[in-house]
Amino acid sequence: MTIRCAIFLCLVLSGCVSSRIEQSRDIVTGIESDEAMVILGRASYNERETKASFTECIEAELSGGSGAIRLIPQDKFKDDLYPWFEPRTAPTSASELGRLFTEPGVRARIDEAKIRYLAWIDGDTLTTNKGGSMSCTLTTFGGGCFGMSYWEQDASYQASIWDVNELTTAGKISADASGTSYIAGLVIPIPIIARPGNAACKGLANQLRDFILGGS
Protein backbone atom coordinates (compact mmCIF):
# COMPACT_ATOMS: atom_id res chain seq x y z
CA MET A 1 0.00 0.00 0.00
CA THR A 2 2.91 2.36 0.78
CA ILE A 3 4.38 1.82 -2.70
CA ARG A 4 1.02 2.54 -4.33
CA CYS A 5 0.63 5.79 -2.37
CA ALA A 6 4.15 6.89 -3.32
CA ILE A 7 3.47 6.29 -7.01
CA PHE A 8 0.12 8.08 -6.76
CA LEU A 9 1.74 11.11 -5.10
CA CYS A 10 4.45 11.21 -7.76
CA LEU A 11 1.88 11.21 -10.53
CA VAL A 12 -0.16 13.94 -8.86
CA LEU A 13 2.92 16.16 -8.72
CA SER A 14 3.81 15.39 -12.35
CA GLY A 15 0.29 15.98 -13.66
CA CYS A 16 0.38 19.75 -13.13
CA VAL A 17 -0.27 22.61 -15.52
CA SER A 18 1.98 25.55 -16.35
CA SER A 19 0.46 28.69 -17.83
CA ARG A 20 1.41 32.13 -19.14
CA ILE A 21 -0.78 35.21 -19.68
CA GLU A 22 0.23 38.22 -21.77
CA GLN A 23 -1.62 41.48 -22.44
CA SER A 24 -1.31 44.44 -24.77
CA ARG A 25 -3.52 47.52 -24.35
CA ASP A 26 -4.28 50.11 -27.02
CA ILE A 27 -6.82 52.37 -25.27
CA VAL A 28 -8.15 53.11 -21.79
CA THR A 29 -11.15 50.92 -20.94
CA GLY A 30 -14.07 50.92 -18.53
CA ILE A 31 -17.66 49.75 -18.49
CA GLU A 32 -20.88 51.02 -16.89
CA SER A 33 -23.23 48.76 -14.94
CA ASP A 34 -25.89 48.90 -17.66
CA GLU A 35 -23.44 48.13 -20.48
CA ALA A 36 -22.74 44.62 -21.70
CA MET A 37 -20.06 42.51 -23.32
CA VAL A 38 -20.18 39.66 -25.83
CA ILE A 39 -17.78 36.71 -26.00
CA LEU A 40 -17.45 35.44 -29.59
CA GLY A 41 -15.63 32.22 -30.44
CA ARG A 42 -14.08 31.85 -33.88
CA ALA A 43 -16.31 29.83 -36.21
CA SER A 44 -14.70 29.58 -39.63
CA TYR A 45 -16.79 26.55 -40.69
CA ASN A 46 -13.89 25.14 -42.71
CA GLU A 47 -11.14 25.12 -40.08
CA ARG A 48 -10.91 24.24 -36.40
CA GLU A 49 -13.48 26.24 -34.48
CA THR A 50 -12.97 27.57 -31.00
CA LYS A 51 -15.04 25.15 -28.94
CA ALA A 52 -18.25 26.47 -27.43
CA SER A 53 -17.27 24.91 -24.10
CA PHE A 54 -14.29 27.28 -23.88
CA THR A 55 -16.31 30.44 -24.53
CA GLU A 56 -18.98 29.17 -22.11
CA CYS A 57 -16.26 28.72 -19.48
CA ILE A 58 -15.13 32.32 -19.95
CA GLU A 59 -18.75 33.54 -19.74
CA ALA A 60 -19.26 31.66 -16.48
CA GLU A 61 -16.10 33.16 -14.98
CA LEU A 62 -16.91 36.73 -16.04
CA SER A 63 -20.57 36.73 -15.04
CA GLY A 64 -20.00 35.56 -11.46
CA GLY A 65 -18.10 36.62 -8.39
CA SER A 66 -16.68 40.01 -7.54
CA GLY A 67 -16.61 42.44 -10.44
CA ALA A 68 -19.13 40.50 -12.51
CA ILE A 69 -19.69 41.81 -16.04
CA ARG A 70 -23.08 41.76 -17.74
CA LEU A 71 -22.86 39.46 -20.76
CA ILE A 72 -25.01 38.91 -23.83
CA PRO A 73 -24.92 35.15 -24.63
CA GLN A 74 -23.15 34.36 -27.88
CA ASP A 75 -26.13 32.53 -29.41
CA LYS A 76 -28.54 35.37 -28.59
CA PHE A 77 -26.15 37.92 -30.06
CA LYS A 78 -25.90 35.95 -33.31
CA ASP A 79 -29.66 35.48 -33.47
CA ASP A 80 -30.24 39.20 -32.94
CA LEU A 81 -27.79 39.99 -35.74
CA TYR A 82 -29.29 37.58 -38.26
CA PRO A 83 -28.27 37.16 -41.09
CA TRP A 84 -24.79 38.63 -40.51
CA PHE A 85 -23.60 35.52 -38.68
CA GLU A 86 -24.73 33.00 -41.28
CA PRO A 87 -21.83 30.79 -42.52
CA ARG A 88 -21.34 32.69 -45.77
CA THR A 89 -21.35 36.17 -44.21
CA ALA A 90 -19.99 35.69 -40.67
CA PRO A 91 -16.64 37.29 -39.74
CA THR A 92 -13.81 34.76 -39.75
CA SER A 93 -11.26 36.86 -37.85
CA ALA A 94 -11.13 39.70 -35.35
CA SER A 95 -10.02 42.12 -38.07
CA GLU A 96 -13.30 41.55 -39.93
CA LEU A 97 -15.39 42.83 -37.02
CA GLY A 98 -14.82 46.36 -38.27
CA ARG A 99 -16.57 45.44 -41.52
CA LEU A 100 -19.49 44.02 -39.55
CA PHE A 101 -20.01 47.28 -37.65
CA THR A 102 -20.42 49.21 -40.92
CA GLU A 103 -23.31 47.03 -42.13
CA PRO A 104 -26.65 48.91 -42.17
CA GLY A 105 -28.69 48.13 -39.09
CA VAL A 106 -25.91 46.37 -37.15
CA ARG A 107 -24.86 49.36 -35.05
CA ALA A 108 -28.49 50.12 -34.13
CA ARG A 109 -29.01 46.58 -32.80
CA ILE A 110 -25.76 46.68 -30.84
CA ASP A 111 -26.67 50.06 -29.34
CA GLU A 112 -30.13 48.77 -28.41
CA ALA A 113 -28.57 45.93 -26.41
CA LYS A 114 -26.07 48.40 -24.87
CA ILE A 115 -23.10 46.29 -25.93
CA ARG A 116 -19.84 48.10 -25.19
CA TYR A 117 -17.22 45.42 -25.89
CA LEU A 118 -16.82 42.30 -28.01
CA ALA A 119 -14.08 39.81 -27.23
CA TRP A 120 -13.15 37.60 -30.19
CA ILE A 121 -11.70 34.30 -28.90
CA ASP A 122 -9.39 32.37 -31.19
CA GLY A 123 -7.52 29.19 -30.26
CA ASP A 124 -7.65 25.52 -29.43
CA THR A 125 -6.40 22.80 -27.09
CA LEU A 126 -4.25 20.24 -28.90
CA THR A 127 -2.61 16.96 -27.92
CA THR A 128 1.06 17.43 -28.74
CA ASN A 129 2.53 14.12 -27.60
CA LYS A 130 1.51 10.78 -26.14
CA GLY A 131 3.13 7.49 -25.25
CA GLY A 132 3.46 4.63 -22.81
CA SER A 133 1.45 1.46 -22.75
CA MET A 134 -1.11 -0.24 -20.56
CA SER A 135 -2.64 -3.71 -20.63
CA CYS A 136 -5.70 -4.97 -18.79
CA THR A 137 -6.59 -8.60 -18.22
CA LEU A 138 -9.56 -10.43 -16.78
CA THR A 139 -9.41 -14.06 -15.64
CA THR A 140 -11.43 -16.38 -13.43
CA PHE A 141 -9.04 -15.47 -10.60
CA GLY A 142 -9.48 -11.71 -11.01
CA GLY A 143 -8.05 -9.02 -13.20
CA GLY A 144 -6.32 -5.70 -13.34
CA CYS A 145 -4.44 -3.17 -15.42
CA PHE A 146 -0.68 -2.72 -15.52
CA GLY A 147 1.52 -0.08 -17.14
CA MET A 148 1.29 3.63 -17.70
CA SER A 149 0.23 5.89 -20.54
CA TYR A 150 0.49 9.64 -20.84
CA TRP A 151 -0.45 12.50 -23.15
CA GLU A 152 0.66 16.11 -23.31
CA GLN A 153 -1.69 18.94 -24.20
CA ASP A 154 -1.14 22.57 -25.10
CA ALA A 155 -3.91 25.16 -24.82
CA SER A 156 -3.29 28.39 -26.70
CA TYR A 157 -5.96 31.12 -26.93
CA GLN A 158 -6.13 34.82 -27.73
CA ALA A 159 -8.82 37.38 -27.00
CA SER A 160 -9.04 40.43 -29.29
CA ILE A 161 -11.17 43.09 -27.60
CA TRP A 162 -13.20 45.60 -29.60
CA ASP A 163 -14.57 48.83 -28.15
CA VAL A 164 -17.88 49.19 -29.99
CA ASN A 165 -18.32 52.83 -28.98
CA GLU A 166 -14.96 53.83 -30.43
CA LEU A 167 -15.07 51.27 -33.29
CA THR A 168 -11.49 50.28 -32.60
CA THR A 169 -9.48 47.51 -30.99
CA ALA A 170 -8.93 48.01 -27.26
CA GLY A 171 -6.18 45.42 -26.98
CA LYS A 172 -5.32 41.74 -26.91
CA ILE A 173 -4.84 39.08 -24.24
CA SER A 174 -3.18 35.72 -24.85
CA ALA A 175 -3.24 32.65 -22.61
CA ASP A 176 -1.04 29.60 -23.02
CA ALA A 177 -1.15 26.54 -20.76
CA SER A 178 0.40 23.10 -21.04
CA GLY A 179 0.15 19.95 -18.97
CA THR A 180 0.72 16.22 -18.96
CA SER A 181 -1.96 13.70 -18.01
CA TYR A 182 -1.36 10.11 -16.91
CA ILE A 183 -3.20 6.87 -16.44
CA ALA A 184 -1.28 4.48 -14.22
CA GLY A 185 -2.31 0.86 -14.04
CA LEU A 186 -1.55 -0.76 -10.72
CA VAL A 187 -4.38 -3.29 -10.64
CA ILE A 188 -6.88 -0.41 -10.63
CA PRO A 189 -6.34 2.33 -13.28
CA ILE A 190 -5.52 5.66 -11.63
CA PRO A 191 -6.09 8.71 -13.88
CA ILE A 192 -4.17 11.90 -13.15
CA ILE A 193 -5.66 14.46 -15.50
CA ALA A 194 -4.09 17.83 -16.28
CA ARG A 195 -6.55 20.37 -17.67
CA PRO A 196 -4.62 23.09 -19.52
CA GLY A 197 -7.79 24.24 -21.30
CA ASN A 198 -9.45 24.97 -17.95
CA ALA A 199 -6.34 26.80 -16.72
CA ALA A 200 -6.23 28.88 -19.91
CA CYS A 201 -9.92 29.73 -19.52
CA LYS A 202 -9.61 30.94 -15.94
CA GLY A 203 -6.39 32.85 -16.60
CA LEU A 204 -7.82 34.54 -19.70
CA ALA A 205 -11.13 35.36 -17.98
CA ASN A 206 -9.46 36.90 -14.93
CA GLN A 207 -7.19 39.04 -17.09
CA LEU A 208 -10.10 39.98 -19.35
CA ARG A 209 -12.15 41.12 -16.36
CA ASP A 210 -9.34 43.39 -15.14
CA PHE A 211 -8.82 44.68 -18.67
CA ILE A 212 -12.47 45.62 -19.21
CA LEU A 213 -12.90 47.17 -15.77
CA GLY A 214 -9.91 49.37 -16.45
CA GLY A 215 -7.28 47.58 -14.36
CA SER A 216 -3.62 47.56 -15.32
C-alpha positions in Angstrom: 0.0 0.0 0.0 2.9 2.4 0.8 4.4 1.8 -2.7 1.0 2.5 -4.3 0.6 5.8 -2.4 4.1 6.9 -3.3 3.5 6.3 -7.0 0.1 8.1 -6.8 1.7 11.1 -5.1 4.5 11.2 -7.8 1.9 11.2 -10.5 -0.2 13.9 -8.9 2.9 16.2 -8.7 3.8 15.4 -12.3 0.3 16.0 -13.7 0.4 19.7 -13.1 -0.3 22.6 -15.5 2.0 25.6 -16.3 0.5 28.7 -17.8 1.4 32.1 -19.1 -0.8 35.2 -19.7 0.2 38.2 -21.8 -1.6 41.5 -22.4 -1.3 44.4 -24.8 -3.5 47.5 -24.3 -4.3 50.1 -27.0 -6.8 52.4 -25.3 -8.1 53.1 -21.8 -11.2 50.9 -20.9 -14.1 50.9 -18.5 -17.7 49.7 -18.5 -20.9 51.0 -16.9 -23.2 48.8 -14.9 -25.9 48.9 -17.7 -23.4 48.1 -20.5 -22.7 44.6 -21.7 -20.1 42.5 -23.3 -20.2 39.7 -25.8 -17.8 36.7 -26.0 -17.5 35.4 -29.6 -15.6 32.2 -30.4 -14.1 31.8 -33.9 -16.3 29.8 -36.2 -14.7 29.6 -39.6 -16.8 26.5 -40.7 -13.9 25.1 -42.7 -11.1 25.1 -40.1 -10.9 24.2 -36.4 -13.5 26.2 -34.5 -13.0 27.6 -31.0 -15.0 25.2 -28.9 -18.2 26.5 -27.4 -17.3 24.9 -24.1 -14.3 27.3 -23.9 -16.3 30.4 -24.5 -19.0 29.2 -22.1 -16.3 28.7 -19.5 -15.1 32.3 -20.0 -18.7 33.5 -19.7 -19.3 31.7 -16.5 -16.1 33.2 -15.0 -16.9 36.7 -16.0 -20.6 36.7 -15.0 -20.0 35.6 -11.5 -18.1 36.6 -8.4 -16.7 40.0 -7.5 -16.6 42.4 -10.4 -19.1 40.5 -12.5 -19.7 41.8 -16.0 -23.1 41.8 -17.7 -22.9 39.5 -20.8 -25.0 38.9 -23.8 -24.9 35.2 -24.6 -23.2 34.4 -27.9 -26.1 32.5 -29.4 -28.5 35.4 -28.6 -26.1 37.9 -30.1 -25.9 35.9 -33.3 -29.7 35.5 -33.5 -30.2 39.2 -32.9 -27.8 40.0 -35.7 -29.3 37.6 -38.3 -28.3 37.2 -41.1 -24.8 38.6 -40.5 -23.6 35.5 -38.7 -24.7 33.0 -41.3 -21.8 30.8 -42.5 -21.3 32.7 -45.8 -21.4 36.2 -44.2 -20.0 35.7 -40.7 -16.6 37.3 -39.7 -13.8 34.8 -39.7 -11.3 36.9 -37.9 -11.1 39.7 -35.3 -10.0 42.1 -38.1 -13.3 41.6 -39.9 -15.4 42.8 -37.0 -14.8 46.4 -38.3 -16.6 45.4 -41.5 -19.5 44.0 -39.5 -20.0 47.3 -37.7 -20.4 49.2 -40.9 -23.3 47.0 -42.1 -26.6 48.9 -42.2 -28.7 48.1 -39.1 -25.9 46.4 -37.2 -24.9 49.4 -35.0 -28.5 50.1 -34.1 -29.0 46.6 -32.8 -25.8 46.7 -30.8 -26.7 50.1 -29.3 -30.1 48.8 -28.4 -28.6 45.9 -26.4 -26.1 48.4 -24.9 -23.1 46.3 -25.9 -19.8 48.1 -25.2 -17.2 45.4 -25.9 -16.8 42.3 -28.0 -14.1 39.8 -27.2 -13.2 37.6 -30.2 -11.7 34.3 -28.9 -9.4 32.4 -31.2 -7.5 29.2 -30.3 -7.6 25.5 -29.4 -6.4 22.8 -27.1 -4.2 20.2 -28.9 -2.6 17.0 -27.9 1.1 17.4 -28.7 2.5 14.1 -27.6 1.5 10.8 -26.1 3.1 7.5 -25.3 3.5 4.6 -22.8 1.5 1.5 -22.8 -1.1 -0.2 -20.6 -2.6 -3.7 -20.6 -5.7 -5.0 -18.8 -6.6 -8.6 -18.2 -9.6 -10.4 -16.8 -9.4 -14.1 -15.6 -11.4 -16.4 -13.4 -9.0 -15.5 -10.6 -9.5 -11.7 -11.0 -8.0 -9.0 -13.2 -6.3 -5.7 -13.3 -4.4 -3.2 -15.4 -0.7 -2.7 -15.5 1.5 -0.1 -17.1 1.3 3.6 -17.7 0.2 5.9 -20.5 0.5 9.6 -20.8 -0.5 12.5 -23.1 0.7 16.1 -23.3 -1.7 18.9 -24.2 -1.1 22.6 -25.1 -3.9 25.2 -24.8 -3.3 28.4 -26.7 -6.0 31.1 -26.9 -6.1 34.8 -27.7 -8.8 37.4 -27.0 -9.0 40.4 -29.3 -11.2 43.1 -27.6 -13.2 45.6 -29.6 -14.6 48.8 -28.1 -17.9 49.2 -30.0 -18.3 52.8 -29.0 -15.0 53.8 -30.4 -15.1 51.3 -33.3 -11.5 50.3 -32.6 -9.5 47.5 -31.0 -8.9 48.0 -27.3 -6.2 45.4 -27.0 -5.3 41.7 -26.9 -4.8 39.1 -24.2 -3.2 35.7 -24.8 -3.2 32.7 -22.6 -1.0 29.6 -23.0 -1.2 26.5 -20.8 0.4 23.1 -21.0 0.1 20.0 -19.0 0.7 16.2 -19.0 -2.0 13.7 -18.0 -1.4 10.1 -16.9 -3.2 6.9 -16.4 -1.3 4.5 -14.2 -2.3 0.9 -14.0 -1.5 -0.8 -10.7 -4.4 -3.3 -10.6 -6.9 -0.4 -10.6 -6.3 2.3 -13.3 -5.5 5.7 -11.6 -6.1 8.7 -13.9 -4.2 11.9 -13.2 -5.7 14.5 -15.5 -4.1 17.8 -16.3 -6.5 20.4 -17.7 -4.6 23.1 -19.5 -7.8 24.2 -21.3 -9.5 25.0 -18.0 -6.3 26.8 -16.7 -6.2 28.9 -19.9 -9.9 29.7 -19.5 -9.6 30.9 -15.9 -6.4 32.9 -16.6 -7.8 34.5 -19.7 -11.1 35.4 -18.0 -9.5 36.9 -14.9 -7.2 39.0 -17.1 -10.1 40.0 -19.4 -12.1 41.1 -16.4 -9.3 43.4 -15.1 -8.8 44.7 -18.7 -12.5 45.6 -19.2 -12.9 47.2 -15.8 -9.9 49.4 -16.5 -7.3 47.6 -14.4 -3.6 47.6 -15.3 
